Amino acid sequence: MPKRNSSVVGREFGNGVRDAIEQSGMTQRGLARLLDWQEAKVSDLVQVKGGVTELDVVRLLSYCRAPYAEVERILALYRESREKGWLLFPEDGVPDQVHSLISQERLAAGSPCGR
């Protein structure tokens, strides 16, 4: 299975979609059937794994009858989650940049200049 990274914005997007589905009273399976999607596509959308377009998000939220303001908020998060530059958190919870910083700090602490 490929390593999955997530961002704060991506998780907020997934939570917004999940909340919209829950508030609709439908299940992910039922929603997938209405949209003529594989159930995995809805699951991947909620888990922010990709494979969906902005139009897919709009269709799903329309079926959920999400309020306009919420649709706009979730779409803004969807767009932001595709931008580069957000701090990503891998499955182990520690971004690569932090691993690098820790490594460099250890090296500096072990050197005569770092004491």
N, CA, C and O of each residue as an XYZ file, in Angstrom:
460
protein
N       0.847     -1.181      0.000
C       0.000      0.000      0.000
C       0.889      1.239      0.000
O       1.859      1.290      0.756
N       0.585      2.242     -0.829
C       1.423      3.434     -0.874
C       1.348      4.211      0.435
O       0.320      4.223      1.113
N       2.458      4.858      0.773
C       2.499      5.682      1.964
C       1.571      6.872      1.772
O       1.609      7.526      0.730
N       0.743      7.156      2.763
C      -0.236      8.229      2.646
C       0.183      9.409      3.498
O       0.479      9.251      4.682
N       0.209     10.572      2.911
C       0.471     11.812      3.629
C      -0.816     12.589      3.736
O      -1.707     12.458      2.897
N      -0.910     13.400      4.774
C      -2.086     14.246      4.880
C      -1.650     15.616      5.370
O      -0.583     15.774      5.963
N      -2.488     16.590      5.114
C      -2.214     17.949      5.573
C      -3.372     18.381      6.453
O      -4.436     17.764      6.458
N      -3.147     19.440      7.187
C      -4.195     19.991      8.039
C      -5.403     20.363      7.179
O      -6.542     20.061      7.534
N      -5.150     21.013      6.058
C      -6.235     21.429      5.168
C      -6.954     20.209      4.600
O      -8.183     20.183      4.530
N      -6.191     19.205      4.198
C      -6.797     17.987      3.660
C      -7.694     17.301      4.676
O      -8.791     16.850      4.347
N      -7.219     17.226      5.907
C      -8.043     16.588      6.950
C      -9.310     17.386      7.208
O     -10.375     16.807      7.423
N      -9.205     18.714      7.190
C     -10.392     19.560      7.388
C     -11.388     19.359      6.243
O     -12.599     19.324      6.462
N     -10.866     19.227      5.023
C     -11.719     18.943      3.871
C     -12.449     17.613      4.076
O     -13.667     17.541      3.914
N     -11.708     16.567      4.431
C     -12.310     15.251      4.650
C     -13.365     15.276      5.744
O     -14.416     14.648      5.620
N     -13.078     16.011      6.823
C     -14.056     16.128      7.907
C     -15.319     16.835      7.436
O     -16.426     16.459      7.822
N     -15.154     17.861      6.600
C     -16.322     18.582      6.080
C     -17.195     17.699      5.209
O     -18.421     17.744      5.305
N     -16.567     16.893      4.357
C     -17.318     15.974      3.498
C     -18.016     14.925      4.362
O     -19.191     14.622      4.154
N     -17.290     14.380      5.324
C     -17.863     13.364      6.227
C     -19.082     13.927      6.964
O     -20.111     13.260      7.069
N     -18.958     15.165      7.476
C     -20.075     15.802      8.182
C     -21.275     16.007      7.261
O     -22.416     15.795      7.670
N     -21.019     16.417      6.021
C     -22.114     16.620      5.064
C     -22.851     15.310      4.803
O     -24.079     15.289      4.718
N     -22.103     14.229      4.676
C     -22.721     12.923      4.439
C     -23.553     12.520      5.656
O     -24.694     12.080      5.512
N     -22.986     12.669      6.845
C     -23.706     12.303      8.070
C     -24.980     13.122      8.227
O     -26.026     12.581      8.585
N     -24.898     14.431      7.959
C     -26.068     15.298      8.112
C     -27.145     14.992      7.077
O     -28.315     15.315      7.281
N     -26.748     14.367      5.963
C     -27.736     14.022      4.939
C     -28.566     12.807      5.364
O     -29.651     12.568      4.834
N     -28.043     12.051      6.318
C     -28.729     10.838      6.751
C     -28.447      9.635      5.852
O     -28.986      8.551      6.076
N     -27.607      9.822      4.843
C     -27.265      8.725      3.941
C     -25.986      8.051      4.399
O     -25.199      8.616      5.159
N     -25.799      6.843      3.924
C     -24.541      6.150      4.146
C     -23.632      6.411      2.952
O     -24.087      6.854      1.898
N     -22.348      6.133      3.126
C     -21.429      6.269      1.999
C     -21.826      5.307      0.887
O     -21.727      5.640     -0.294
N     -22.268      4.131      1.261
C     -22.681      3.138      0.262
C     -23.893      3.636     -0.524
O     -23.921      3.536     -1.751
N     -24.884      4.167      0.170
C     -26.078      4.681     -0.503
C     -25.772      5.861     -1.394
O     -26.323      5.990     -2.487
N     -24.892      6.721     -0.922
C     -24.502      7.880     -1.714
C     -23.746      7.444     -2.966
O     -23.960      7.993     -4.047
N     -22.872      6.466     -2.821
C     -22.134      5.952     -3.985
C     -23.109      5.398     -5.016
O     -22.939      5.612     -6.216
N     -24.111      4.698     -4.555
C     -25.110      4.131     -5.470
C     -25.840      5.243     -6.225
O     -26.026      5.153     -7.438
N     -26.259      6.301     -5.498
C     -26.953      7.421     -6.147
C     -26.074      8.125     -7.181
O     -26.554      8.553     -8.231
N     -24.793      8.236     -6.873
C     -23.860      8.927     -7.768
C     -23.332      8.015     -8.872
O     -22.626      8.470     -9.772
N     -23.674      6.734     -8.804
C     -23.171      5.720     -9.736
C     -21.637      5.642     -9.667
O     -20.953      5.576    -10.688
N     -21.124      5.650     -8.426
C     -19.701      5.535     -8.156
C     -19.440      4.221     -7.441
O     -20.356      3.611     -6.890
N     -18.199      3.793     -7.452
C     -17.776      2.713     -6.591
C     -17.768      3.251     -5.160
O     -17.444      4.416     -4.929
N     -18.122      2.405     -4.218
C     -18.114      2.850     -2.821
C     -16.723      3.332     -2.403
O     -16.599      4.241     -1.582
N     -15.686      2.725     -2.965
C     -14.313      3.112     -2.635
C     -14.034      4.568     -3.007
O     -13.229      5.228     -2.349
N     -14.684      5.070     -4.045
C     -14.458      6.453     -4.459
C     -14.950      7.414     -3.381
O     -14.285      8.407     -3.085
N     -16.096      7.129     -2.802
C     -16.614      7.973     -1.719
C     -15.679      7.874     -0.516
O     -15.347      8.884      0.105
N     -15.263      6.671     -0.197
C     -14.343      6.459      0.923
C     -13.034      7.211      0.705
O     -12.532      7.866      1.618
N     -12.488      7.118     -0.488
C     -11.239      7.816     -0.799
C     -11.416      9.326     -0.710
O     -10.506     10.029     -0.271
N     -12.571      9.831     -1.120
C     -12.838     11.260     -1.043
C     -12.844     11.711      0.419
O     -12.230     12.721      0.764
N     -13.533     10.967      1.266
C     -13.613     11.309      2.688
C     -12.239     11.214      3.350
O     -11.916     11.992      4.247
N     -11.438     10.252      2.897
C     -10.104     10.061      3.482
C      -9.039     10.886      2.771
O      -7.853     10.765      3.077
N      -9.454     11.726      1.822
C      -8.588     12.646      1.087
C      -7.445     11.893      0.406
O      -6.289     12.311      0.467
N      -7.783     10.786     -0.238
C      -6.780     10.003     -0.952
C      -6.657     10.411     -2.412
O      -5.788      9.905     -3.122
N      -7.506     11.308     -2.866
C      -7.427     11.760     -4.247
C      -8.371     10.988     -5.145
O      -9.239     10.248     -4.680
N      -8.184     11.175     -6.442
C      -9.006     10.474     -7.410
C     -10.363     11.098     -7.667
O     -11.228     10.480     -8.288
N     -10.554     12.328     -7.188
C     -11.818     13.020     -7.427
C     -11.535     14.407     -7.985
O     -10.478     14.993     -7.752
N     -12.499     14.906     -8.719
C     -12.400     16.249     -9.278
C     -13.252     17.205     -8.453
O     -14.028     16.788     -7.593
N     -13.095     18.469     -8.729
C     -13.923     19.472     -8.055
C     -15.402     19.234     -8.376
O     -16.263     19.396     -7.512
N     -15.685     18.854     -9.609
C     -17.063     18.558     -9.995
C     -17.611     17.384     -9.187
O     -18.775     17.404     -8.785
N     -16.787     16.360     -8.943
C     -17.215     15.232     -8.108
C     -17.606     15.707     -6.715
O     -18.609     15.261     -6.158
N     -16.812     16.609     -6.159
C     -17.098     17.132     -4.823
C     -18.431     17.873     -4.823
O     -19.245     17.694     -3.917
N     -18.652     18.706     -5.842
C     -19.905     19.463     -5.948
C     -21.093     18.509     -6.070
O     -22.118     18.703     -5.416
N     -20.957     17.486     -6.902
C     -22.050     16.508     -7.071
C     -22.377     15.826     -5.751
O     -23.544     15.711     -5.376
N     -21.351     15.377     -5.053
C     -21.575     14.694     -3.782
C     -22.272     15.618     -2.784
O     -23.239     15.221     -2.133
N     -21.779     16.842     -2.669
C     -22.374     17.782     -1.714
C     -23.796     18.171     -2.111
O     -24.626     18.457     -1.248
N     -24.079     18.183     -3.408
C     -25.439     18.472     -3.879
C     -26.387     17.366     -3.455
O     -27.488     17.634     -2.975
N     -25.960     16.117     -3.631
C     -26.791     14.986     -3.199
C     -27.016     15.008     -1.694
O     -28.052     14.559     -1.205
N     -26.038     15.535     -0.966
C     -26.162     15.631      0.492
C     -26.996     16.832      0.923
O     -27.318     16.987      2.101
N     -27.343     17.683     -0.048
C     -28.091     18.910      0.225
C     -27.378     19.803      1.234
O     -27.997     20.384      2.125
N     -26.069     19.896      1.070
C     -25.264     20.756      1.947
C     -25.614     22.213      1.676
O     -25.844     22.587      0.526
N     -25.656     23.038      2.710
C     -25.933     24.465      2.511
C     -24.859     25.108      1.641
O     -23.704     24.683      1.643
N     -25.251     26.127      0.908
C     -24.347     26.797     -0.029
C     -23.046     27.238      0.642
O     -21.961     27.026      0.101
N     -23.157     27.849      1.819
C     -21.957     28.338      2.510
C     -21.007     27.184      2.830
O     -19.789     27.341      2.746
N     -21.554     26.041      3.191
C     -20.720     24.882      3.496
C     -20.080     24.317      2.232
O     -18.927     23.887      2.261
N     -20.813     24.316      1.130
C     -20.258     23.872     -0.146
C     -19.075     24.766     -0.518
O     -18.025     24.266     -0.923
N     -19.234     26.064     -0.384
C     -18.158     27.006     -0.704
C     -16.941     26.783      0.197
O     -15.804     26.834     -0.271
N     -17.180     26.537      1.484
C     -16.084     26.311      2.430
C     -15.324     25.037      2.074
O     -14.093     25.025      2.061
N     -16.059     23.967      1.787
C     -15.432     22.682      1.464
C     -14.687     22.770      0.127
O     -13.601     22.208     -0.013
N     -15.259     23.464     -0.844
C     -14.565     23.628     -2.128
C     -13.279     24.443     -1.964
O     -12.271     24.147     -2.605
N     -13.312     25.460     -1.112
C     -12.098     26.239     -0.858
C     -11.023     25.345     -0.231
O      -9.848     25.448     -0.581
N     -11.422     24.478      0.685
C     -10.471     23.541      1.293
C      -9.940     22.554      0.255
O      -8.755     22.220      0.251
N     -10.833     22.093     -0.626
C     -10.412     21.174     -1.691
C      -9.328     21.836     -2.544
O      -8.297     21.230     -2.832
N      -9.572     23.076     -2.939
C      -8.606     23.796     -3.780
C      -7.282     24.011     -3.043
O      -6.207     23.818     -3.611
N      -7.373     24.414     -1.771
C      -6.160     24.656     -0.981
C      -5.357     23.376     -0.780
O      -4.127     23.404     -0.761
N      -6.054     22.260     -0.630
C      -5.353     20.996     -0.364
C      -4.534     20.545     -1.563
O      -3.658     19.693     -1.419
N      -4.797     21.094     -2.737
C      -4.037     20.744     -3.933
C      -2.819     21.643     -4.140
O      -1.990     21.375     -5.010
N      -2.710     22.710     -3.341
C      -1.591     23.640     -3.474
C      -0.359     23.091     -2.783
O      -0.455     22.397     -1.771
N       0.794     23.406     -3.338
C       2.068     23.027     -2.729
C       2.361     23.993     -1.583
O       1.892     25.132     -1.578
N       3.129     23.528     -0.633
C       3.580     24.411      0.434
C       2.945     24.142      1.783
O       3.403     24.682      2.790
N       1.906     23.327      1.835
C       1.311     23.008      3.122
C       2.168     21.975      3.818
O       2.724     21.086      3.173
N       2.277     22.086      5.137
C       3.029     21.123      5.926
C       2.295     19.794      5.885
O       1.132     19.707      6.276
N       2.976     18.764      5.411
C       2.374     17.442      5.291
C       2.769     16.569      6.468
O       3.908     16.626      6.932
N       1.834     15.763      6.952
C       2.082     14.850      8.051
C       1.957     13.419      7.556
O       0.865     12.989      7.186
N       3.072     12.666      7.544
C       3.005     11.271      7.118
C       2.335     10.412      8.189
O       2.003     10.906      9.267
N       2.137      9.117      7.889
C       1.427      8.226      8.803
C       2.046      8.172     10.186
O       1.320      8.043     11.171
N       3.382      8.269     10.293
C       4.010      8.199     11.614
C       3.860      9.510     12.381
O       4.279      9.600     13.535
N       3.267     10.526     11.753
C       2.963     11.776     12.429
C       4.096     12.787     12.463
O       3.910     13.895     12.965
N       5.249     12.441     11.951
C       6.384     13.353     12.003
C       6.808     13.712     10.572
O       7.256     12.842      9.824
N       6.669     14.992     10.187
C       7.067     15.401      8.835
C       8.558     15.189      8.603
O       9.348     15.230      9.547
N       8.941     14.962      7.352
C      10.345     14.755      6.999
C      11.212     15.921      7.452
O      12.354     15.716      7.861
N      10.690     17.136      7.386
C      11.461     18.299      7.793
C      11.839     18.207      9.274
O      12.931     18.623      9.662
N      10.948     17.670     10.093
C      11.230     17.540     11.522
C      12.294     16.470     11.747
O      13.186     16.643     12.577
N      12.199     15.347     10.996
C      13.243     14.324     11.088
C      14.603     14.943     10.761
O      15.585     14.683     11.455
N      14.661     15.752      9.719
C      15.916     16.399      9.327
C      16.410     17.339     10.422
O      17.601     17.358     10.735
N      15.511     18.107     10.996
C      15.887     19.039     12.056
C      16.441     18.286     13.260
O      17.467     18.677     13.816
N      15.778     17.220     13.662
C      16.237     16.413     14.800
C      17.627     15.853     14.518
O      18.506     15.895     15.379
N      17.820     15.332     13.324
C      19.109     14.779     12.935
C      20.200     15.844     13.002
O      21.287     15.592     13.522
N      19.912     17.020     12.483
C      20.887     18.104     12.496
C      21.180     18.577     13.918
O      22.324     18.894     14.245
N      20.167     18.623     14.747
C      20.359     19.018     16.150
C      21.246     18.007     16.874
O      22.115     18.394     17.654
N      21.033     16.716     16.620
C      21.858     15.677     17.230
C      23.308     15.819     16.796
O      24.227     15.722     17.610
N      23.503     16.054     15.489
C      24.866     16.248     14.989
C      25.526     17.462     15.644
O      26.690     17.408     16.040
N      24.778     18.542     15.753
C      25.328     19.769     16.342
C      25.629     19.558     17.825
O      26.649     20.040     18.317
N      24.772     18.858     18.533
C      24.988     18.626     19.960
C      26.197     17.731     20.206
O      26.843     17.835     21.249
N      26.508     16.848     19.250
C      27.636     15.941     19.400
C      28.952     16.540     18.976
O      30.005     15.966     19.256
N      28.926     17.668     18.314
C      30.170     18.289     17.836
C      30.696     19.265     18.891
O      29.922     19.759     19.712
N      31.986     19.544     18.879
C      32.552     20.496     19.858
C      31.914     21.878     19.745
O      31.796     22.585     20.746
N      31.504     22.268     18.551
C      30.896     23.601     18.381
C      29.495     23.669     18.959
O      29.029     24.747     19.328
N      28.809     22.515     19.044
C      27.422     22.496     19.513
C      27.294     22.401     21.015
O      26.177     22.389     21.531
N      28.422     22.333     21.747
C      28.360     22.170     23.215
C      28.448     23.465     23.936
O      28.410     23.490     25.167
